[in-house]
Amino acid sequence: MRKLIVTAAAAAFLASGGAAFAAVKHTTGTVKSFDGTAMSLVLDDGSTFKLSKAFKDPGIQAGEKVRVSWDMNGKNKIAEAVKIMK
């Protein structure tokens, strides 16, 4: 019984470990293009982001400097938040 509990605890720890290490990344750059309908953002360095369904547009326009908080979903960079830098 003790081995079963230790094994189950170890499996639960390993299963939750991946989520604990998935950190949001940040990129700063100038907006090249923003399409609220297509939910996409491109920075002047070529970085392309898809915007999450929960994304709220803070009034992004081309030429503005922004900080993008993002994470990977497969091969796509998903922007969770975009902050206009002053």
C-alpha positions as CSV (number, residue, x, y, z in Angstrom):
1,M,0.0,0.0,0.0
2,R,2.8,2.4,0.9
3,K,4.5,1.8,-2.6
4,L,1.2,2.7,-4.3
5,I,0.8,5.9,-2.4
6,V,4.4,7.0,-3.1
7,T,4.1,6.0,-6.8
8,A,0.8,8.0,-7.1
9,A,2.4,11.0,-5.3
10,A,5.4,10.9,-7.6
11,A,3.2,10.7,-10.7
12,A,1.1,13.6,-9.6
13,F,4.2,15.7,-8.9
14,L,5.7,14.9,-12.3
15,A,2.4,15.6,-14.1
16,S,2.0,19.0,-12.4
17,G,5.7,20.0,-12.9
18,G,5.4,20.9,-16.6
19,A,2.8,23.5,-15.9
20,A,4.9,25.0,-13.1
21,F,7.8,25.6,-15.4
22,A,5.8,27.0,-18.3
23,A,6.7,30.7,-17.9
24,V,5.2,33.5,-19.9
25,K,7.8,35.3,-22.0
26,H,8.0,39.0,-22.8
27,T,9.0,40.8,-26.0
28,T,9.3,44.5,-26.5
29,G,9.1,46.1,-29.9
30,T,7.4,48.5,-32.3
31,V,4.1,47.5,-33.9
32,K,4.4,47.0,-37.6
33,S,0.8,45.8,-38.0
34,F,-2.2,45.0,-35.9
35,D,-5.4,43.3,-37.1
36,G,-8.1,43.1,-34.4
37,T,-10.4,41.1,-36.7
38,A,-7.8,38.5,-37.6
39,M,-6.5,38.7,-34.0
40,S,-2.8,39.1,-35.1
41,L,0.1,41.4,-34.2
42,V,3.4,41.8,-36.0
43,L,6.3,43.7,-34.6
44,D,8.9,45.5,-36.7
45,D,11.5,42.7,-36.0
46,G,9.2,40.2,-37.8
47,S,7.8,38.6,-34.6
48,T,4.3,37.5,-35.2
49,F,1.7,36.8,-32.5
50,K,-1.8,35.4,-32.5
51,L,-4.0,37.1,-29.9
52,S,-5.8,35.0,-27.3
53,K,-9.6,35.0,-27.2
54,A,-9.4,36.9,-23.9
55,F,-7.3,39.7,-25.4
56,K,-8.4,43.2,-24.7
57,D,-7.1,45.8,-27.2
58,P,-5.6,48.8,-25.3
59,G,-5.8,50.9,-28.5
60,I,-2.8,49.4,-30.4
61,Q,-1.7,51.3,-33.5
62,A,1.2,50.8,-36.0
63,G,4.3,52.6,-34.8
64,E,3.7,52.3,-31.1
65,K,6.2,50.6,-28.8
66,V,4.6,47.7,-26.9
67,R,5.5,44.9,-24.5
68,V,4.0,41.6,-25.4
69,S,3.4,38.9,-22.8
70,W,3.2,35.6,-24.7
71,D,3.5,31.8,-24.6
72,M,3.9,29.1,-27.2
73,N,1.0,26.9,-28.3
74,G,2.4,24.4,-30.7
75,K,4.3,26.5,-33.3
76,N,2.3,29.7,-32.6
77,K,3.2,32.5,-30.3
78,I,0.0,33.5,-28.4
79,A,-0.1,37.0,-27.0
80,E,-1.9,37.0,-23.6
81,A,-1.4,40.7,-23.0
82,V,0.0,43.7,-24.9
83,K,0.9,46.9,-23.0
84,I,1.6,50.2,-24.8
85,M,5.0,51.6,-23.5
86,K,5.3,55.3,-22.9
